[in-house]
Amino acid sequence: MSETWTSWLNWLHTTPAALAMRQSAWLYPAVEILHILGFCLLVGAAALFDLRLLGFSLHIPVQQMAAHLLPMAWFGFALAAPSGFLLLLPDAQSIGVSPIFLGKMALIGLAGLNAWVFHTRVGRNVQHWNQGVGPPLAARLAALVSLVVWVAVIALGRLIAYLC
């Protein structure tokens, strides 16, 4: 680990927010509940969309699903990201250097990159396979990558509680 990263983690560990997260009997569980709700919305919306891209429910238009599910996914991310950051604070020095945590962060980045590539490249031609037609291979691969990556993110997130 770089000295800058370690220094930043040490500083995080000493912030008033970190102290509050460690000292309050209810704050950490409340933040954890928000984190769980956030990733349920995010991953749930992504999984439903991914299943459509894998060929389920071909009668439902892809564009309509995207318009409905993408705002939910963003709302879930808006809950999960800051609450996840708060969950890091009480034990930033050990969690922040853990390969499990770093792997989780890398996979979240990969999930974001995968979604960006889908929406800026593959999804631009959605009108050709919007309804009643199986999505192209690139869309199905993006969906498969998304599902696998989000399951791995959740698994690593749970492992942080037990192995860090």
ROPAKOL-877424 format. One record per atom (N, C-alpha, C): x, y, z. Coordinates in steps of 0.2 Angstrom, whole numbers, plus 5000, padded with zeros to 4 digits. Layout:
N
XYZ;...
This chain:
164
500449945000;500050005000;500450065000;500250114997;500650184997;500550215003;501050255005;501050295011;500450345011;500350375005;499750425005;499150385007;498950325004;498350295005;498350275013;498850245016;498850235023;498750295027;499050345025;498950415029;498250435029;497950425023;497250445022;496750405026;496950335026;496550295030;496550305037;497250325040;497350345047;496950405048;496950455044;496550515045;495750495045;495550455041;494850435041;494650405047;495050365050;494950325056;494850375062;495150435062;495150485067;494550535067;494250535061;493750595060;493150585065;492850645066;492250635071;491650585068;491650585062;491150535059;491350465061;491950445060;492250375062;492150365070;492250415074;492150415081;491450405083;490950435079;490250425081;490050355078;490250335073;490050265071;490350215075;490950225079;491150175084;490750185090;490550245092;490350255099;489550245100;489250255094;488450245095;488250175094;487750155098;487550085098;487050085092;486750135089;486250135084;486550155077;487050195077;487250225071;487450175066;487950135068;488250085063;487650045060;487250015064;486749965062;486250005057;486050075059;485650115055;485950125048;486550135048;486950155041;486950085037;487150035041;487149965037;486449945034;485949965037;485249955035;485149995028;485350055028;485350105022;485750075017;486350045019;486850015014;486449955010;486149915014;485849855012;485249875007;484849925009;484349945005;484549974999;485150014999;485350034993;485649984988;485949934991;486249884986;485649844983;485149834988;484549794985;484249824979;484149894980;483849934974;484349934968;484949944969;485449944964;485549874960;485649824964;485749764961;485149734959;484549744962;483949714960;483749744953;483849804953;483649844946;484149814941;484749814942;485249784937;485049714935;484949674940;484849604939;484149594934;483649634936;483049624932;483249644925;483549704924;483749724917;484249674914;484649644917;485149594915;484749534912;484249514916;483849454914;483549464908;483249524907;482949544901;483449534895;484049564896;484549564891;484749484889;484649444894;484849374893;484249334889;483749374888;483249344884;482549324888;482549344894;481949334898;481449384896;480749374896;480249424895;480349464889;480449434883;480549464877;480049514875;479449504878;478849544876;478849614879;479349624884;479349684888;479949724884;479749784882;480249824878;480849844883;481449834880;482049844883;482149924885;481949964881;481950034882;481450054888;480850024888;480450034894;480650014900;481049954900;481349924906;481849974909;482249994904;482850044906;482550104909;482050134906;481750194908;481450184915;481250124917;480950114923;481450094929;481950054927;482450024931;483050074933;483250104928;483850144928;483850204934;483250234935;483250284940;483250244947;482950184948;482950144954;483750124955;484050104950;484750084951;485150144953;485050204951;485450264953;485250284960;484650284962;484450294968;484750244973;484750184971;485150134976;485850144976;486150164971;486850184971;486950244976;486550294975;486550354980;486450334987;486150284989;486150264996;486750214997;486850174993;487450124995;488150154995;488250204991;488950224991;489150264997;488750314999;488950355005;488850315011;488350275011;488250225017;488850185018;489050155012;489650115012;490350145014;490350205012;490950245015;490950255022;490350275025;490250275032;490450215036;490250155033;490450095036;491150075036;491550105031;492250105031;492550135037;492350195039;492650235044;492850205050;492450175054;492650145060;493250105061;493350075055;493950025055;494350035048;494450095046;494750115040;495450085039;495750085045;496450065044;496549995042;496149955044;496249885042;495749865036;495149885036;494749875030;495049905024;495249965024;495549995018;496149965015;496449925018;497049895015;496949815014;496349795015;496149725014;496049715007;496349655005;496249634998;495449624996;495149605001;494349595000;494049654999;494149705003;493849775001;494149804995;494749804993;495049824987;494749794981;494649724982;494349684976;493649704975;493249724981;492549744980;492549814977;493049854978;493049924975;493149914968;493649874966;493849864959;493249834955;492849784958;492349754955;491749804954;491649854959;491149904958;491349944952;491949964951;492250004946;492149964939;492249894939;492149854933;491349854931;490949854936;490249854935;490049924932;490249974934;490150044931;490450044924;491050024923;491250024916;490849984912;490649924914;490249874910;489549914908;489249944913;488649984912;488750034907;489350074908;489450134903;489550104896;489950054895;490050024888;489350004885;488949974889;488349944887;487950004884;487850054889;487350114887;487650154882;488350164881;488650204876;488750174869;488750104869;488950064863;488350024861;488249964865;487849914863;487149934863;486949974868;486249994869;486050054864;486450084861;486350134856;485850104850;485950044849;485550004843;484949974846;484749984852;484149944855;483549944851;483449994847;482749994843;482749934839;483249904837;483249844832;483149784836;483149784843;483049724847;482649744853;482249794853;481949824858;481349774861;481049734857;480449694859;480349634855;480249574857;480149524854;480749484850;481249514851;481849494847;482449484853;482849424852;483349414857;483849474856;484149494861;484649544861;485349514858;485749554855;486349534852;486849504857;487349474855;487849434859;488149484864;488349544861;488649594865;488249614871;487549624870;487149644876;487049584881;487049524878;486949464883;487649454887;488249464884;488849464887;488849514893;488649574891;488649634896;488249614902;487649584900;487149564906;487449514910;487849464907;488149404911;488749434915;489149474912;489649514916;489349544922;488849584921;488449624926;488249574932;487949524930;487649484935;488249454940;488749424936;489249394940;489649444944;489749504941;490149554945;489749574951;489049584951;488649614956;488649554962;488549494960;488549444965;489249434968;489749444965;490449444968;490549504973;490249564971;490249624975;489949614982;489349584981;488949564987;489349514991;489649464988;489949414992;490549444996;490949484992;491549514995;491349565001;490749595000;490549645005;490349605011;490049545011;489949505017;490549485020;491049465016;491649435018;492049495022;491949555021;492249605024;492149605032;491449585033;491249585040;491549525044;491849475040;492049415044;492849405043;493149435038;493849425037;494249485037;494049545039;494449605039;494449625046;
